[in-house]
Amino acid sequence: MPFIIPTTPPALNPQKKMGRNEKCWCGSNKKWKNCHNEKERKEPLKKSDAFSLERSSVDATAECLHPTKCPNIPISSHTIQKSVGLRAIAKNNHVMTFMAGMNGLNRNHGKLKATRKGIQSASTFPGFCEEHDGELFAPIEKKDWVNSKENAFLFSLRAVSYEVFSKKRALFSASYLQENADNGTEFDTQVEIQHFYSAYIHGLKWA
């Protein structure tokens, strides 16, 4: 028996014209008059919108992922333990990374380029508050390594927590793009974009 049962994305029924108060064909649950009516006349997204979205997606999804539903503000938690993993491959306390983001890709003309980054900020994400980051991962960060199931679990927890954050961030961005990426486009392009984001968001929610 599979762990999860795969499903298909919700079916869309694209229509150029609808009743103004009908729910829009794109599945947004908005009235057509407030959604895809005259979508081709709306202001298209700009490059600056992508940079703003990159920043806001982090702010909107950052939280302490401790099981207690901790309300504290998260810090930059390492996805790889700093004292052992990063220091082992560092040179002058720096490592090489390809994690560039929109700003880095724009600066490098769309190409991934390895850059030097200090181990204090390398491979981090806002996943745990200061208290829980230190408390949870002390056995693999501040103590001599012990080959145990508990320590193996902590390595897995780091990876899974980062994936949770990444999927939530991607879902936030995809939902914004689903609503705005087809601004200023013709109807056929609107349909293509909506089909793409409908399937993408469906996959992210399952993930």
C-alpha positions, 0 to 999 in steps of 0.5 A: 500500500502506498504511503500517499495516494496520488491525485490529479490537480483540480480540473480547470474550465477556462472561459473567456466570458463568465457571469460577473458574479460567478466563481472564476474558472481559474479556481481562485474562489474569487468572483470572475469580475474580481479575477480574470475579467479584463486580465489582459489589461492589468499591469504585468509583473516586473523584475522588481516584483520577483525580487520583492517576492523572494524577500517576502516569501522568507518573511511570510514562512519563517517560523520555529519548527519545534514540535511545541508550536513555538511562537518565538522568532526563528534565527538562521539555523544551519542545514549542516552542522557548523562545528563538524560538517562545515568546518571540515570543508572550510578554508579560512572559515569560508565555503563555496556555495551555489545558493544564489537566489534571484539577486545572485542569478541576476548579478551573474546573468542567469548563470549559477556561479560558485561564491565564497560564503562564511560558515556562520551564514552558509547553508542557513534557513529561518527554521528554529528559534535560538533556544530550540536550535541550540537545545535540539542540535547540541548533541551533533553541534557541541559534543563529540560525535556518538554513533547513535540512532538519536544523532542520526535522527537529528541529521534527518530532522535538519534535512526534513525541517529545511524541506518543510520550510522550502515547500512552504516558501515555494507555495507562498510564491506560487500562490502569488504567481498564480494570481499575478503571473498572467497579468497583461497577457492574452486569454490563451496565455492565461490558460497555460499559466493557470494550468501550470500553477494549478498543477505546481501548487497541487504538487507542492501541497502533496509534498 
